[in-house]
Amino acid sequence: MKHVKYVIVGGGISGATLLHALSQREKDVLLLERKERLGGVIRSENILGGVIERGPNTLQTGNAHLEQLIDELDLAGQLVTADPAAGKRYVLRDGKPRTVPANPRSLIETRLVSARAKLRLLREWLAKAPPKNNRDESVGAFVERHFGPEPLNYGVDPFVSGIYAGDPHRLSLRHTFPVLQELEREYGSVIKGVMRRAKERKLEGKERKKRTLFSFRKGLQSLPQAIEQRWKEKIIIGVDIKPLERNEEGWRVVAVREGGIEAIRAENVILALDGRGAAEIVGPIDAMLSEQLGKIEYASIAVVSLLYDRSAVAHSLNGFGLLVPSAEKRDILGVIFSSTIFPSHASEGKALLTVFIGGVRRPELVDLSQEELIQLAHHETADVLSIGSGSIEAEVTNWRMAIPQYNVGYDEILAGIEAAEERNPGLYLLGSYRNGVSIPDCVKNGYLLAKRLKEDRK
Ligand SMILES: Cc1cc2nc3c(=O)[nH]c(=O)nc-3n(C[C@H](O)[C@H](O)[C@H](O)COP(=O)(O)OP(=O)(O)OC[C@H]3O[C@@H](n4cnc5c(N)ncnc54)[C@H](O)[C@@H]3O)c2cc1C
């Protein structure tokens, strides 16, 4: 039986980053991935005359670990930064795209919220710091308490849906936007806190650099692909991992692939999977852990790429995209103006739009047929962006159980995972259900776990 010091199961960006970080100083590392490529939900394709993203679309500058990874993989020459036109964002209100205010003046002028809501925003300045408590409050309850219902419905609800495809009334503030809780504790008012902190940074000469969105010439998949190329001799793709076993010699990982089964003895096993996948694998060795992981709720989401002749779209498409609040009662969550953000990802004279459908708001829509999803995406988008008739080309991707929901009560799940790592030496859990869902968070967590593994050996 093969004997390996570190076996990583799952080659999404979390597992792939760990492989990269660990392999720089450890020879004995093996990554096992079920699909035929690394990347997990990161999936770019060269079709529809350009680059489409079937999963995530953009990254943001200002993340040290992500920048380190790009640097170590020599990918800097392949970066494409977002067009300045993508700076603007829209939210749908009363069926029309409204610009999201980006400064105090545009906040006064905006038609996204009523005059009454704007006055209520001003009153937030007077909010007093609440008595200290350790309450796990939902994002929705916090925002409503501070700013009232309209900023919740037309600001935070679509924003939260853009990141988590989730429900602000169920997501935990502490686990999704902890900075808001911090500002409240320190200043009482969130607005006051943001302004005071900006002023302090200015006085100290530590003003934040403006963050920019970026991707790669061939799309985000360049990132996991570069890891795959760099460490190919340490990767086995196209293998399914059976539930984990343990005996006095260590962990026994059983990998099944076409044409055979291979058992591997491992000193350490790192599960870099989604919560449900990890729950299945740990079932026989730790039922309590399996139960906690199985409790994590996931949002399913369908991504529809639509390609139109630019002349058919009346809207300026001057922006990053349009978010759709649940209060608007539409069947789509939002549209990204992909050809505006990265003009090089679409052919000249074409408009490439990426439409998101489903989420925790409407999970049943993800089960529609491909044709139904294309029709739905087209009709809704044509209505809100004034798109005329003409030819459409489209691609659909259904992600089932794709984005973990850090809902109120998440502390219990995280504590359960930590306790399980303590009682199972040599077992580690990594993935977007722990310490952040964004790609930069997953990359950071991969590097940090590599460091922890080194410390655990001492
Ligand atoms: C539609 C969508 C849009 C997003 N947009 C953005 C964005 O614009 N920017 C951003 O920063 N983030 C975005 N995210 C979030 C981010 O992309 C993900 O959270 C992150 O990529 C998850 O990486 P992961 O490695 O933790 O998990 P995954 O990508 O899910 O990887 C898990 C891997 O494990 C493998 N696996 C599962 N079971 C087994 C098994 N039994 N044996 C072997 N292998 C197995 C899977 O095949 C997969 O490769 C988006 C997510 C989605 C779904």
The ligand as a Tripos MOL2 file, in Angstrom:
@<TRIPOS>MOLECULE
LIG
   53    58     1     0     0
SMALL
NO_CHARGES

@<TRIPOS>ATOM
      1 C1        -21.6700   30.8680   -9.1570 C.3       1 LIG1
      2 C2        -20.5980   31.3280   -8.2060 C.ar      1 LIG1
      3 C3        -20.0670   32.6130   -8.3440 C.ar      1 LIG1
      4 C4        -19.0390   33.0390   -7.4800 C.ar      1 LIG1
      5 N1        -18.4710   34.2750   -7.6780 N.ar      1 LIG1
      6 C5        -17.3530   34.6220   -6.9900 C.ar      1 LIG1
      7 C6        -16.5800   35.7560   -7.3790 C.ar      1 LIG1
      8 O1        -16.8990   36.4550   -8.3750 O.2       1 LIG1
      9 N2        -15.4520   36.0530   -6.6540 N.ar      1 LIG1
     10 C7        -15.0530   35.2810   -5.5840 C.ar      1 LIG1
     11 O2        -14.0370   35.6060   -4.9490 O.2       1 LIG1
     12 N3        -15.7470   34.1710   -5.2130 N.ar      1 LIG1
     13 C8        -16.8650   33.8070   -5.9090 C.ar      1 LIG1
     14 N4        -17.5480   32.6500   -5.5910 N.ar      1 LIG1
     15 C9        -17.0950   31.8390   -4.4230 C.3       1 LIG1
     16 C10       -15.8660   30.9870   -4.7230 C.3       1 LIG1
     17 O3        -15.7290   30.7390   -6.0890 O.3       1 LIG1
     18 C11       -15.9350   29.6280   -3.9930 C.3       1 LIG1
     19 O4        -16.3360   29.8010   -2.6380 O.3       1 LIG1
     20 C12       -14.5990   28.8910   -4.0130 C.3       1 LIG1
     21 O5        -14.1140   28.7870   -5.3310 O.3       1 LIG1
     22 C13       -14.7770   27.5040   -3.3650 C.3       1 LIG1
     23 O6        -13.5740   26.7600   -3.4580 O.3       1 LIG1
     24 P1        -13.3690   25.3950   -2.6640 P.3       1 LIG1
     25 O7        -12.0870   24.8220   -3.0820 O.co2     1 LIG1
     26 O8        -13.5480   25.6400   -1.1940 O.co2     1 LIG1
     27 O9        -14.5980   24.4530   -3.0880 O.3       1 LIG1
     28 P2        -14.9700   23.8130   -4.4970 P.3       1 LIG1
     29 O10       -14.6680   24.7410   -5.6010 O.co2     1 LIG1
     30 O11       -16.3830   23.3480   -4.3410 O.co2     1 LIG1
     31 O12       -14.0140   22.5440   -4.6220 O.3       1 LIG1
     32 C14       -14.2400   21.2950   -4.0160 C.3       1 LIG1
     33 C15       -13.5900   20.2230   -4.8770 C.3       1 LIG1
     34 O13       -13.7290   18.9280   -4.2640 O.3       1 LIG1
     35 C16       -13.9870   17.9600   -5.2740 C.3       1 LIG1
     36 N5        -14.6400   16.8030   -4.6500 N.ar      1 LIG1
     37 C17       -15.8670   16.7330   -4.0750 C.ar      1 LIG1
     38 N6        -16.0930   15.4920   -3.5730 N.ar      1 LIG1
     39 C18       -14.9990   14.7430   -3.8360 C.ar      1 LIG1
     40 C19       -14.6130   13.3780   -3.5620 C.ar      1 LIG1
     41 N7        -15.4120   12.5520   -2.8980 N.pl3     1 LIG1
     42 N8        -13.4080   12.9520   -3.9840 N.ar      1 LIG1
     43 C20       -12.5590   13.8050   -4.6270 C.ar      1 LIG1
     44 N9        -12.8480   15.0840   -4.8970 N.ar      1 LIG1
     45 C21       -14.0510   15.5650   -4.5180 C.ar      1 LIG1
     46 C22       -14.8730   18.7190   -6.2440 C.3       1 LIG1
     47 O14       -14.8840   18.0990   -7.5170 O.3       1 LIG1
     48 C23       -14.2180   20.1050   -6.2610 C.3       1 LIG1
     49 O15       -13.2200   20.1900   -7.2350 O.3       1 LIG1
     50 C24       -18.5800   32.1860   -6.4360 C.ar      1 LIG1
     51 C25       -19.1440   30.9010   -6.2840 C.ar      1 LIG1
     52 C26       -20.1220   30.4710   -7.1550 C.ar      1 LIG1
     53 C27       -20.6850   29.0790   -7.0150 C.3       1 LIG1
@<TRIPOS>BOND
     1     1     2 1
     2     2     3 ar
     3     2    52 ar
     4     3     4 ar
     5     4     5 ar
     6     4    50 ar
     7     5     6 ar
     8     6     7 ar
     9     6    13 1
    10     7     8 2
    11     7     9 ar
    12     9    10 ar
    13    10    11 2
    14    10    12 ar
    15    12    13 ar
    16    13    14 ar
    17    14    15 1
    18    14    50 ar
    19    15    16 1
    20    16    17 1
    21    16    18 1
    22    18    19 1
    23    18    20 1
    24    20    21 1
    25    20    22 1
    26    22    23 1
    27    23    24 1
    28    24    25 2
    29    24    26 1
    30    24    27 1
    31    27    28 1
    32    28    29 2
    33    28    30 1
    34    28    31 1
    35    31    32 1
    36    32    33 1
    37    33    34 1
    38    33    48 1
    39    34    35 1
    40    35    36 1
    41    35    46 1
    42    36    37 ar
    43    36    45 ar
    44    37    38 ar
    45    38    39 ar
    46    39    40 ar
    47    39    45 ar
    48    40    41 1
    49    40    42 ar
    50    42    43 ar
    51    43    44 ar
    52    44    45 ar
    53    46    47 1
    54    46    48 1
    55    48    49 1
    56    50    51 ar
    57    51    52 ar
    58    52    53 1
@<TRIPOS>SUBSTRUCTURE
     1 LIG1         1 GROUP 0 **** ****
